[in-house]
Amino acid sequence: MPHKKLGWESPRASLIVTKPDLAPEVVDAALEVRGKAVDMLRVEAVSTDESTRVYQPLEKSPAVERQLLDLANELLPMRGALEELLGQGYHMRMEISGFVKTNSVCSLEASTLALVQQLGVPLSFTTRVARGEDDSDWLESVLD
């Protein structure tokens, strides 16, 4: 169920790493994530020529900002490794994703954005309409 105040359901902060023929062990070793508070989720083909590795904080906080801070703080000491991977042709982004209700808000503190910026990777948002939301709900929000 979406958070009543913000309208977000299942928000997640992730580091997404992609490259054709991605070798997960190379990325894991470069980022030294073994034993760290990062969940190494999966390698999956997103197209015929590119694979994806997803890293998320182990803490399942309902607050996406807390997740983003935890992940950014974990990765900040590995900034050099991120730069090396980028130089080797890997593509990376920090991503906030989740299900949202129409006109939902995701507010982030400037200090959080500044921390993410220090990683040198872009921040993106991927949202889907919350389950069970009536397609006409957006009209009510416009008329209020």
N, C-alpha and C positions, 0 to 999 in steps of 0.2 A: 504494500500500500504506500502511496506517495506520502512524504513528510507533509503534514498538514500546513505548516507555515510556508515552506518553500515549494512544495509540489514536486519534489524529486523522489524517485524510487530507485533503489539499488545504485547509488552513485559510486563510481570507481575512478581512482586516479591511477594511471599506468604510464610506464615508459614503453613505447612501442619501437622496436628495432626491426628494420626490414632490409633485405638485400637478396638479389638472385643467388640461389645456392647457399643460403645462410647456413653457417656451421654453428649450432648452438653452443658447443663446447668452447669455441673461440671467443664468442661474445661473453659467455659466463666467466671464462678465465680472465679476460681483459677487464671486466667489471668487478672481479673478485667477489662475486655474490654468494658463493657457497658459505653457509653459516651466518649470513647476514639476514636482516629482517625484511627480506624481499622474497616474494613468492614467484618462482620461475614457472609460469603457467604452461606455455605450450609453444610448439613450433607448428605452424600450419601454412599450407600453400594458400595464398590469397589470389594468385593468378598462376599461369603456367610457368612463369619465369621469376617469381619472387616469393620468399617465405618470410614469416613474421615470428618474432620472439616477443613475448609480453611479460613485463615485470610489474608487480604490484606490491604494495606494502602488505605484510602479513596481518597487521592489525586491521580488523574489519570495522573501523569506525564508521558510523552513519554520516559523519560530517566529511564531505568531500575535501574541504580545506585542510582538515587534519591529515587525511590520507595524502594529499599533495605535499604538505609540509614534511610528513614522515618520509615519503619517497625522495623528495628533493634533498633533505638532510642526509639520507643514506647515500645518495649518489654524488653529492657535492665533493667529497674527498676523491672521487673517481673522475673528476672533470678532465684530467689529462687522458685517461683511457677513453672517455667519450670522444675527445678530439681525435685521438688516434683511429678509432673506429670510423669516425666521419671521414677521415683522410683515406681510409681503405675502401671507401665506397658504400659504407652502411648508411642508411637513412634512419633518423630518429626523431621522435616527437614525444612530448609529455601530452597525455590525453586525459580529459575528463569526460566520462561517458555515463549514461544512465537513461532512465525513463522519466519523462517530465510531463506535467500537465500543461496545458496551454497557458501562456503568459507567465510561466514559472521563472524564478530568478535564481541565478547562481552568482552570489557576490563573493569576491575574494579580496582580501586585504592587500594593499599595495606592497607591504613587506613580503607577503607570500609570492606575489608576482615577481618581485625583485630577486628573491631566492631562486625561483625557477629560471629566471633570465640568466643567472650566473652559470647555469649548466650549459648554456650555448645551444639549446635545442628549442624548437618552437613549441608552443602550447596550442592544442586544438581541443575542440568540443565536438562530441558525437552524441546526439540525443535521439530518442525515439519517443513516440507518443505513449504515455502511460497506459497500461492495460486497463480496459474497462472505461476509458474516457469517452464520453459521447462526442461525436464529431461536431455537434452544434454547441458545445460548451464555450468555444471561443467567442461566439456571438454574445453570450451573457456578459463576458468580461469586457467587451467593447461597449455595451450598452450601460454598464454601471457607472 
